[in-house]
Every structure is written in structure tokens, then in C-alpha cells.
Amino acid sequence: MHSIDIGLNLSFDECLAHYEGRIANVRTRSVDGRWVIFPGEAIRRVVTHDGVHGIYRLTFTDEGKFVSIKPLR
């Protein structure tokens, strides 16, 4: 499996758009500057009443399929 660390700074309203399916994917930068796109449904696991803010580790299969998201800070 592969992992990449990303920074997220999404308001609750932005998270709601992903949750409701109005926006399918999240596009952000990794901490090393690469663009990363992953399924919006993934943030359901880490969203709070303030949204999603911080550094997270995304884990993918060898084929590039999303597996997990975990907060680092």
C-alpha cells in the first residue's frame, strides 16, 4: 500500500457539498507539493462541526484505490 500526507482546510459547508454528493472528489496538495484527488466521501470519516482542518495521511492500494484517511495533526 501507498500513502501520502495532505493538508486540508475545508469549511463545514464545503464538507456538506461532498457529503451530499454535489462534489464527488476532493482536490488538494500533498505536503510535498503534488496534486492529490480522492473521493469526497472519504472526508465523512474526519469531518467535525468546524469542517476538516489539518494534516492527514491518505492510504491507497497499489492500484490507486482509496483505503483510509487518518489525522496526523
C-alpha positions in Angstrom: 0.0 0.0 0.0 1.0 3.6 -0.6 0.4 6.7 1.5 0.5 10.4 1.0 0.2 13.2 3.5 -2.1 16.1 2.6 -3.3 19.3 4.2 -7.0 20.0 4.3 -8.8 23.2 5.2 -12.5 22.7 4.4 -15.4 24.6 6.0 -18.4 22.7 7.2 -20.4 23.9 4.1 -17.7 22.6 1.8 -17.8 19.3 3.5 -21.5 19.2 3.3 -21.3 19.6 -0.5 -19.1 16.5 -0.6 -21.3 14.6 1.8 -24.4 15.3 -0.2 -22.7 14.2 -3.4 -22.8 17.6 -5.1 -19.0 17.4 -5.3 -17.6 14.0 -6.0 -13.9 14.5 -5.4 -11.5 16.5 -3.1 -8.6 18.1 -4.9 -5.7 19.3 -2.7 -2.0 19.4 -2.4 0.2 17.0 -0.6 2.7 18.3 1.9 5.4 17.8 -0.7 3.5 19.8 -3.3 1.9 17.2 -5.5 -1.8 17.5 -6.5 -4.0 14.7 -5.0 -7.5 13.8 -5.9 -9.5 11.4 -3.8 -13.2 10.6 -3.2 -15.2 13.2 -1.3 -16.9 10.5 0.7 -13.6 9.9 2.5 -13.9 13.1 4.5 -17.0 11.8 6.2 -14.7 9.9 8.5 -12.9 13.0 9.7 -15.4 15.9 9.5 -16.3 17.9 12.6 -18.8 20.7 13.2 -16.0 23.1 12.1 -15.2 21.2 8.9 -11.9 19.4 8.2 -8.7 21.2 9.1 -5.2 19.8 9.5 -2.7 17.3 8.1 -4.0 13.8 7.1 -2.5 10.6 5.7 -4.3 9.0 2.8 -3.6 5.3 2.1 -4.2 3.8 -1.3 -3.8 0.3 -2.7 -1.1 -0.5 -5.2 -3.7 0.1 -7.9 -4.5 3.6 -6.6 -7.8 2.8 -4.9 -8.5 4.8 -1.7 -8.3 2.8 1.5 -8.2 5.2 4.5 -7.7 8.7 5.9 -6.2 9.4 9.3 -5.4 12.7 11.0 -1.7 13.4 11.8 -2.2 16.8 13.4 
